[in-house]
């Protein structure tokens, strides 16, 4: 089809380099998450993350991306994605998503986690946990499914089946292919559309990243031209992993165990990328 973006399929050697980048990214996010506390600035979290990546001699895929000025995104409370680290001081009860990436020998990794500062609102805890589990259900669908659309179906079905107050699934921002670039085809929707999407084939790597909100899914971009916030000021959440499908199965590139601890209860056993 004219104008359709081409999907990049990686060989096992390329996927193994992506897994190297993913493990490094996981450790850098561990450090940033570990530094979260009342009184810490989002700028300080950016510095903690950068120390780990710099020590490994890796490159950044966020810094300088269309002019983005920092190493990670830190989105607090009603900020959905692309929050720019700065002098903002974290407070007890804040909910924040830390989204980061890095490049090893030309291959990208991208992952995000949500953290609550100290004691938080139980509904924020619920928001984060449902988003996290929705991501894992999407990853399981990537392992078992035949088309990329199966991922969004699984995420949507999981979220809408949860008891309690309904949560909104963002539609303006979705997951994506990843590999020699950070953002590539195909788009990975987090909601059911009726479209099956491209076939899932060995060599496909995706960033699966549901973003949920406690209120309306309507968003706007702040004057900094990056930070996306909910228009009703409701709190939001993001979780993300980069995942590869290969001939033997799937491997979560940004989890040190390949996702085994979270996927086993979902009936999926990750398979290391063959040599």
N, C-alpha and C positions, 0 to 999 in steps of 0.2 A: 504494500500500500504506500502511495506517495506520502512522504512526510512522517511516516511512522518511525519511531526511534528503534534502532537495532539493539537487541539484547546481547550482552557480552557473556559468553560461556568460558569459564576458566578451566585449565587443566589442573591436575592434582598438585603439581609443583607450585603453581600460582596460588591455589587455595591454601597450601601449607604456609606460604609467606603471609597470606591474610590472617591465618591463625596466629602467627607470631605477633603481627600487629594487634590482633584482638587480645592476646594475653597481656601485652604491654598496656593496652588501653584499660583492661580490667584492673590492673594494679594501680594505674594512675587514678582511676575513679575510686578505687579503694581508699587511696590517700586523701582525695578531696572529700569523700563522704566522711572519713574519719576525722576530718578537721572541722566539720559542721558543729557549731555550738553558739549559744547566745553571745552576742558581742563580736563575733567574727564577721568581717566584711566579705562580700562576694568577690571582691578583688583578691583577697587573701586566698580564697579557694582556688582561683585561677592560678595563682603563683604556686600553690602546693601541687596542683596537677602538672604544671609545666616543669617543675623540678624532676619529676619522675620520667617524663618523656625526654627531657634534655639529657638526663643521665644515661639514657639508653641510646642517645645519638639519633633518635627518630625525628621525623618531620611532622608538621601539623597540617591538618586539612581544614580546620576552622579559621585559623589566623590568616587574614588576608583574602579570605574567600569572598569575592565581590566586595572587598573592602572591609570585611568584618574585623574589628580591632583586637579581639582577645582569643585566648586558646580554647575556651569552653563557653557554653551558654549556661547561665544560671537564672532560672525563671522562678520567681517567688510569688506565691499566693495566686492572684488572678492573672499572673503572667503565664501564658500557655507554653510558648517556645521562644527561643532566640533572645532571651534576656541577656543584656551585656553586663559582665562583671564590672563593679565599680565600688564607690564608697558606702553603698547601702549596708547597714549593719543588721545581721540576723537577730530575730527576736524569738523568745519562747512561743511555740505554737505555730511558727511559720511552716509552710509546706513548700519545698523547693525541688525542682527538677534540675539535675546536673547532666548536661549532654556534652559529650566530648568525642574527639576522634584523633587518629594519628595515621601516619603513613610509614611503612617499612618497605624499603627497596621498591618503591613505586606502587605499593598495594595498600588499600585503605581499610580502616576499621572505624565503626561508628556505634556508639552505645550510650544509653541514658538510664539514670536511676532517679527515683524520688526519695526524699528524706524529709522527715518531720523533725523540727528543732525542739528537743526536750519533750515536754508533755503537750500533746496536740489534741485537737478536737477529734473525738471518736469517728465522726463522719469523714474527716480528712484521712484518718487511718484506713477507713473502709474504702474510700476513693482510691488510695494508693494500692491497697491489696487487690482490689478488683481489677485495676489497670494492669498490675503485675501479672496476675493470673490470666487475664485476657491475652497478654503478650504470649505467655507460655502455651495457651490453647491455640493461638495463631501459629506458633512454631511447630506444635504437634501436627497441625493441619498441613504445614509445609512438608512434613515428613511423610504423611499418609496420603496427601491429596494428589490430584492430577493436574490442576490448574491453579494459577495464582489467586483467582477469585475465591478459592476454597478457604484461603487465609482470612479474608474479610468476613466470610460467612461464619467461620468458627468464632472469631472475636465478637461479632455482633450477637450471635446466638448465646455466647457465654454471658455477655454483659446484660442483655435483656432478660435473661433467666434469673438474675440475682434478686433475692428478696430485699425489701426495704425501698428507700427513696430511689427513683430511677436516675440513672446517670446518662449524660449526653456524650455521644461519640463524635469528636470533631471530624468534619468532612473537608475543611479547607486545607488541612495539612495531613499528609499520609506518609507511609513508608516508601521505600525505593530500592532499586537495584544498587549494588555497590561492587567495586572492584578496582580497576585502574583509575576510576574517578569516584568521588564520594557519592554523588547523586547521578544515577543512571536509570535507564529503563530496566524493568517496568515499574510503574506506580504500584504500590501495595496498599490497597484500600483497607480500612479498618471496619467497614460496614458492608452489609449485604446490598447488592445492586441488581442481581439477576444476570450479570455478565460474568462469564467464566474466566476471562482473561487469558493470557498466554499459557501454554503448556509448561509444566514443571519438568525440567530436564537436568541431567547431571551437568555440573559446572555452573549452575545458577547460584548466585549469592544475593541475598536480600537483607535489607535492614527493616525489621518488623518492629513498628513503634506505635502502638495505640496511644492516643491522647484523649483523656476523659475529663469531663467537667461536672460539677455539681448543679449547674444551672443550664442556661441557654448555650447552644453551640455557636452562637454568633460571636465573631471576634473583630478586632480592629488593630491596626499597627500604630504604635506611638510615633511621636515626632522624630525619634532617633532612627526611624526607618527600618528597625529590626524587631524590637520587642512587640510580641503579639499578646494582647490581653483580651479577656472576656468582656463583652460590652456590658454585662450586668454585674461585673465585679465578682462573679462566683469563682470559687477556687478550682484549680485545674491540676492535672497530673500527667506525666509522661514516663513510660518505660520503653526501653529499646535494646535489642540485640541484633548483631550481624550474624547471619546463619548461612551455611553453605549446604547445598545438596550435591552429593557425588554418587558414584556408581553403587557404593555400598550402603548409603543411607544419608543421614544429615549429621552435621557437626556445628554446634553453636560456637562461632569463631571468637566471640567476646566473653566466653565463660571458660574458666580454666579447666573445668571437667567436661567441656563440650556440651554442657546442659544436662548431664546425666541425673543429677539430684532432683531436678525439677521435672524432667520428662518421664522418668520411670513411672511415676503415678499415673501418667497419661497414656501409658502403654507404648512408649517410644524409647528405644535404646539407641543413643547416639553411637555412631561408628567413626573412629578416627580416620582422617583422610589418608588413603594409602600412599605409600612411597612410590 
